[in-house]
Amino acid sequence: MPLEGRHKSGAWEALDGGYTENHRAYHTWDHVADLLEKLSEFSHLSTRSDIIAVSVFWHDSVYRTQNQNGSLRPDYENVRDSGKLFRQYTLLNKSDADAAYELIMATANHLQARAEKQYYAGFADDFDLFLDLDLSSLASPWEEFVEDLARIRTEFSWAPEVVFCSSQLRILEKFAKEDVRLYRRTETSEKWRDAARANLKRCVTELQRMIAELSAA
């Protein structure tokens, strides 16, 4: 899938500079590669796999956990800045660029995000597939799930343990709710839903226990 010609000069350097930052441990090139591998597996479900691939490359191009004043940086700001960086380097036509931008921005709110416009026939389905891919790691084998959480913890190494655990608990509890449609496409849901729910339930219990112990100490 040739994507280089769809970007201005310097795009690769901008991406590589982001995904190889020293503070990153989960949001690295490995994450991008994992999503591209899964996109290949489910490419038969997509209409424009090239648009999804572009979005995979850029969606975490900016990722910082801490503001300059030391406060927790809202993830929406990372997504917003990733979208801006994509806009800076893309050579896609306006409609395709807008489609990819909307996919990137959707990662700020996985569960509530909805396709705002049908940029091409099948866009809404590609939108859903992209978000499913980005949450696919929730269905990893438990050992890998724990390793991913440890990598994210490394990215928040500046934060006290109770702050990190509480932040992760707030996020994962939303995903773990019984009435939440975690995966949108039938095929991805059939493959990942049960494993993801089991992991989330187990992780929420573990985080609650850790927070209780830390608070009592």
C-alpha positions in Angstrom: 0.0 0.0 0.0 2.1 3.0 -1.2 1.5 5.9 1.2 4.7 7.9 0.8 3.5 9.8 -2.2 0.4 10.9 -0.3 2.5 13.0 2.1 4.7 16.0 2.0 8.5 15.7 2.4 9.4 15.3 6.1 6.3 13.3 7.0 8.2 10.1 7.9 10.7 12.1 10.1 7.7 13.7 11.9 6.1 10.3 12.5 9.4 8.6 13.5 10.2 11.5 15.8 7.0 10.9 17.7 6.8 7.2 17.9 10.4 6.9 19.1 10.2 9.4 21.9 12.0 8.3 25.0 8.9 8.4 27.2 6.9 6.1 25.0 6.5 2.4 25.8 3.1 1.4 24.5 2.3 4.1 21.9 5.2 3.2 19.7 5.8 1.8 16.3 4.9 -1.6 17.7 1.4 -0.4 18.3 1.2 0.9 14.7 2.6 -2.3 13.3 0.1 -4.3 15.4 -2.9 -2.3 14.0 -1.6 -2.6 10.4 -1.3 -6.4 10.8 -4.8 -6.6 12.0 -6.0 -4.3 9.3 -4.5 -6.7 6.8 -6.3 -9.5 8.5 -9.7 -7.7 8.2 -9.0 -5.8 5.0 -11.9 -7.7 3.3 -14.2 -5.7 5.6 -12.9 -2.3 4.5 -13.8 -0.1 1.6 -10.8 2.2 1.7 -8.1 0.3 3.6 -5.7 3.1 2.5 -7.6 5.7 4.4 -7.6 3.4 7.5 -3.9 2.8 7.1 -3.1 6.5 6.9 -5.2 7.1 10.1 -3.3 4.3 11.9 0.0 5.9 11.1 -1.0 9.4 12.4 -3.5 8.7 15.2 -0.9 8.6 18.0 1.7 10.7 16.3 1.5 13.2 19.2 1.3 11.5 22.7 2.3 13.2 25.9 0.9 12.3 29.4 2.0 15.4 31.2 1.5 19.2 30.6 4.4 21.6 31.2 3.0 22.5 34.5 3.1 18.9 35.7 -0.6 18.2 35.4 -2.2 15.3 33.6 -2.6 16.0 29.9 -6.1 15.1 28.6 -5.9 12.5 25.8 -8.1 14.7 23.7 -5.3 17.2 23.4 -3.0 14.4 22.0 -5.6 13.4 19.5 -6.2 17.0 18.5 -2.5 17.6 17.9 -2.1 14.3 16.1 -4.9 15.4 13.7 -3.2 18.8 13.2 0.1 17.1 12.4 -1.6 14.9 9.9 -3.2 18.0 8.2 0.3 19.6 8.1 1.8 16.7 6.0 -1.1 15.2 4.0 -1.3 15.4 0.2 -4.7 13.6 0.1 -7.5 15.4 -1.7 -9.8 17.3 0.7 -12.5 14.6 1.0 -10.0 11.8 1.7 -8.0 14.0 4.1 -11.2 15.0 5.9 -12.2 11.3 6.2 -8.8 10.3 7.7 -8.9 13.3 10.0 -12.3 12.2 11.3 -11.0 8.7 12.0 -8.0 10.1 13.9 -10.3 12.4 16.0 -12.7 9.5 16.8 -10.0 7.9 19.0 -10.6 10.7 21.5 -13.9 9.1 22.4 -14.1 5.5 21.2 -17.4 4.5 22.6 -19.5 7.6 21.7 -17.8 8.5 18.4 -20.0 8.4 15.3 -19.3 9.1 11.6 -20.4 12.6 11.0 -20.4 12.5 7.2 -20.3 9.8 4.5 -17.1 10.9 2.7 -17.3 7.8 0.5 -19.6 4.8 0.2 -18.7 2.6 3.1 -17.0 5.3 5.2 -19.2 4.6 8.3 -18.2 0.9 8.2 -14.5 1.8 7.8 -14.9 4.2 10.7 -16.2 1.4 12.9 -13.5 -1.0 11.8 -10.7 1.5 12.6 -12.0 2.0 16.1 -12.3 -1.7 16.6 -8.7 -2.2 15.5 -7.6 0.5 18.0 -9.3 -1.4 20.9 -8.2 -4.8 19.7 -5.4 -5.0 22.3 -8.1 -5.2 25.1 -8.7 -8.8 23.8 -5.0 -9.9 24.0 -4.1 -12.9 26.2 -4.1 -11.9 29.8 -0.3 -11.9 30.1 0.0 -9.5 27.1 -2.8 -7.4 28.5 -0.9 -7.0 31.7 2.3 -6.2 29.8 0.5 -3.5 27.8 -0.8 -1.9 31.1 2.8 -2.0 32.4 4.0 -0.2 29.3 1.3 2.5 29.7 2.4 2.8 33.4 5.9 3.5 32.1 4.5 6.4 30.1 3.0 7.8 33.3 6.1 7.1 35.4 5.9 10.7 36.8 2.5 10.0 38.3 2.0 8.5 41.8 0.7 4.9 41.7 -2.7 5.7 43.1 -3.1 8.5 40.6 -2.3 6.2 37.7 -4.5 3.4 39.0 -7.4 5.7 39.5 -7.0 7.2 36.0 -6.9 3.8 34.4 -9.8 2.5 36.5 -12.0 5.4 35.3 -11.2 4.6 31.6 -11.5 0.8 31.9 -14.7 0.9 33.9 -16.4 2.6 31.0 -15.3 -0.1 28.6 -16.3 -2.8 31.0 -20.0 -1.9 31.4 -22.3 -4.7 30.3 -24.4 -2.4 28.1 -21.4 -1.1 26.2 -21.0 -2.2 22.6 -17.2 -2.5 22.7 -16.7 -3.6 19.1 -18.9 -2.3 16.3 -18.4 -4.7 13.4 -19.9 -8.2 13.7 -16.7 -10.0 12.7 -14.4 -8.2 15.1 -16.9 -8.5 17.9 -17.2 -12.2 17.5 -13.4 -12.5 17.6 -12.5 -10.1 20.4 -15.6 -9.2 22.6 -15.5 -12.1 25.1 -11.8 -12.0 25.7 -11.8 -8.3 26.1 -14.7 -8.4 28.6 -13.0 -11.0 30.6 -9.7 -9.0 30.7 -11.5 -5.8 31.6 -13.5 -7.4 34.4 -10.3 -8.9 35.8 -8.3 -5.7 35.4 -11.0 -3.5 37.0 -11.1 -5.8 40.1 -7.3 -5.7 40.3 -7.2 -1.9 40.1 -9.9 -1.5 42.7 -7.9 -3.8 45.0 -4.7 -1.9 44.4 -6.3 1.5 45.0 -7.8 0.2 48.3 -4.4 -1.0 49.5 -2.7 2.2 48.5 -5.3 4.3 50.2 -5.1 2.3 53.4 -1.3 2.4 53.5 
